[in-house]
């Protein structure tokens, strides 16, 4: 059996990269997390040092064991950093707000908005807001 490679794979048709779903397992090794999330091992280890929320367990052999929630956290961090363009500090604040609904540590009042997961969700939200504005203007 071959080790899973880190990264994504090409679907061969559209040129888009496809990420496999999260298998129904209790624990994942770091290589498996790489294959699922498309994040390299050294990046995962760095994120562990930056994001307190990401703390995989360790086996007796000192090998990292990620739970499903850890894999989902990695995917959320990746989305914030790569897709949404957050800085690491901004991603930490966004994860803190999402996790407990609180304001950031600075105490400044910020607009808390749930980040859409898919472009279709963004489109539907914008469409709904535009229709609401149109209704207000027509009145």
C-alpha positions in Angstrom: 0.0 0.0 0.0 1.4 3.4 -0.9 1.4 6.4 1.4 -1.0 9.2 0.6 0.6 12.1 -1.0 0.2 15.6 0.3 -1.8 17.8 -1.9 -4.8 17.6 -4.2 -5.4 15.7 -7.3 -6.7 16.8 -10.7 -10.0 15.4 -11.8 -8.7 15.2 -15.4 -11.6 17.0 -17.0 -12.0 20.6 -15.9 -8.5 21.2 -14.7 -10.0 21.9 -11.2 -8.5 20.3 -8.2 -10.7 18.0 -6.2 -10.4 17.1 -2.5 -11.6 13.8 -1.3 -14.2 13.7 1.5 -13.2 13.0 5.1 -13.3 9.2 5.7 -15.3 7.8 8.6 -12.3 7.1 10.9 -11.5 7.9 14.5 -7.9 9.1 14.0 -5.9 10.3 11.0 -2.1 10.4 10.6 -0.5 13.6 9.3 -0.1 12.2 5.8 -3.7 11.3 5.6 -4.7 14.8 6.7 -2.4 16.2 4.0 -4.2 14.1 1.4 -7.6 15.1 2.6 -7.0 18.8 3.0 -4.3 19.6 0.4 -2.1 21.1 3.1 1.6 20.1 3.3 3.0 18.5 6.5 5.3 21.4 7.4 2.3 23.8 7.0 0.2 21.7 9.4 2.9 21.6 12.0 3.3 25.4 11.7 -0.5 25.9 12.0 -0.4 23.8 15.2 2.0 26.3 16.7 -0.1 29.3 15.6 -3.6 28.1 16.3 -4.3 26.8 19.8 -7.5 25.2 18.6 -5.5 22.8 16.5 -3.9 20.3 18.9 -3.8 16.8 17.6 -3.3 14.0 20.1 0.0 12.0 20.2 0.4 8.3 20.1 2.9 6.5 22.3 5.2 6.6 19.4 4.9 10.5 19.4 3.1 10.4 16.1 0.4 13.0 15.6 -3.2 11.6 15.6 -5.8 14.0 14.2 -9.5 13.6 15.0 -12.2 14.4 12.5 -12.8 17.8 14.3 -9.1 18.6 13.8 -9.4 17.8 10.0 -12.4 20.1 9.8 -10.5 22.8 11.7 -7.6 22.5 9.2 -10.1 22.9 6.3 -11.6 26.0 8.1 -8.1 27.5 8.6 -7.2 26.8 5.0 -10.5 28.4 3.8 -9.8 31.5 5.8 -6.2 31.9 4.8 -6.3 30.8 1.2 -9.8 31.5 -0.1 -11.0 34.4 2.1 -7.6 36.1 2.2 -7.3 36.4 6.0 -4.0 36.9 7.8 -3.1 34.4 10.5 -4.1 37.0 13.1 -7.4 37.6 11.4 -8.0 33.9 11.0 -7.4 33.4 14.7 -10.0 36.1 15.5 -12.5 34.6 13.0 -12.1 31.2 14.5 -12.5 32.6 18.0 -15.7 34.4 17.1 -17.1 31.3 15.3 -16.2 29.1 18.2 -17.8 31.0 21.0 -19.7 33.9 19.5 -17.6 36.5 21.4 -16.0 39.6 20.2 -12.2 39.7 19.5 -9.7 40.2 22.3 -9.2 43.9 21.4 -12.6 44.7 22.8 -13.5 46.7 19.8 -17.0 46.1 18.5 -16.8 44.2 15.1 -19.4 43.0 12.8 -19.7 39.3 13.3 -20.7 37.6 10.1 -20.7 33.9 9.4 -18.4 33.2 6.5 -20.1 31.5 3.6 -18.7 28.2 2.6 -19.5 28.0 -1.1 -19.6 30.7 -3.8 -23.3 29.7 -4.4 -24.0 30.7 -0.8 -22.4 34.1 -1.4 -24.5 34.6 -4.6 -27.7 33.7 -2.8 -27.0 36.1 0.1 -26.1 39.0 -2.3 -29.3 38.3 -4.3 -31.5 38.3 -1.2 -30.0 41.6 -0.1 -30.4 43.2 -3.5 -34.1 42.1 -3.6 -34.6 43.5 -0.2 -33.1 46.8 -1.3 -35.2 46.8 -4.4 -38.3 46.3 -2.3 -37.4 49.2 0.0 -36.7 51.6 -3.0 -40.0 50.7 -4.6 -42.0 51.6 -1.5 
